[in-house]
Structures are given as structure tokens and as C-alpha cells.
């Protein structure tokens, strides 16, 4: 019997009464929705990178101070890219986000900010705001890629006001979750750094 990831997450979310997973997103096809100019976004930081009950990476975004965060389910390679940026690890060859940073700078551009703009049909949306020789532009992005790029370029990360309302308290005493790159997980799940 083939079980879809969406079904596993529904079961896992129902089983977790103390740690709500309502902020998780599953990537699915849908059109992006940029934040409107009137939208009051809030600056956030990466509070933590952990795994959900079925082992999928989750990034927690929240204000620098405080105990609230938005949970965003991300892919393993993006989790690895975010973790490398957080720990200052430089791979021997540039990965995709390093390449993108280099290309943007080579073309005379700069990443001004990234904004996680919306959640629709279990999918988060984001934009990357750039400035360059031809002026400012916004580019649609997956939140995980936008976060990885922001960390590499020291660009601020924002949440739209809609998503800010979806932040949940972070339990002060939560069980430590293995990092997506811990050696025991690498061997068990076949991940290589």
C-alpha cells in the first residue's frame, strides 16, 4: 500500500497534541501571491532547524526575541543549505544558493530582503526583493530557497502579517530533535553532507 506524505503528516499532526504542526506546508502546485504594499510584515530570524515526527526537516521562523515561531516544512537539501549557512560551513564547491548569490552580485544586484508571503493549500510562498542596475524587482521563490539565500547574503527575512498571526508558542522544554545533518541520521537516512 502506497502512503502519501500528506496522509502521514495528517496522522502525525493529529498525534501531537502538545506540539501543533498547523504551520507545516507541503509543496504542491499553485500560483504565488505576493504581499500587498499595505501588508505590515514582521522581521524574523531562523530560530531553529529540526525534524518533525516523521523525520522531515522543519525551519522555525520567529522574532529575534520572544517564544513564538512559524513552522515551515522544507526539503532535506534546503535544510542542509540553511544549516551550512547558519554554521558558516563553506563547501569545497559552491552549492546552488552560493551560485545564485555570486550571479546576483556579478550582475550588479543585491538581495534586499526575502518575505514569506502566504500559505495556501498547504503551500508557503515567498518573494526575494532584489535591486540592480535596472531598479528593484521581486522574484517568486520557495521559502526554503529564499531563506538559504538570505542567510548567505545577510538579507533580512520577513513574514507577512497573515503568517505572523499563524506563529505558535515554542515550548520552553521540548525534546531535542536530531539535526537533519547529524551523523547518525546521515547514515540511517542516506544523507551526505
Number of C-alpha atoms within 10 A of each C-alpha: 3 4 7 8 12 13 10 13 19 12 11 16 17 13 12 11 9 8 15 16 22 16 20 21 21 16 16 11 8 12 10 18 15 18 20 10 7 7 13 14 20 16 18 21 18 18 19 16 23 21 20 19 15 10 15 16 23 26 26 21 25 27 20 13 9 9 14 19 26 27 26 21 27 23 16 17 16 20 26 20 25 25 20 18 20 15 8 11 10 11 11 6 8 12 11 14 22 18 13 14 18 15 12 15 14 10 10 12 18 18 24 18 22 27 28 30 25 21 18 13 11 17 21 27 25 28 25 24 18 17 16 14 9 8 8 13 13 17 12 18 18 17 26 24 23 28 32 23 25 23 22 20 19 12 18 16 25 25 27 20 17 16 19 23 11 15 20 19 14 18 11 7 6 9 7 8 12 16 20 25 20 12 14 13 15 14 11 8 12 9 16 12 13
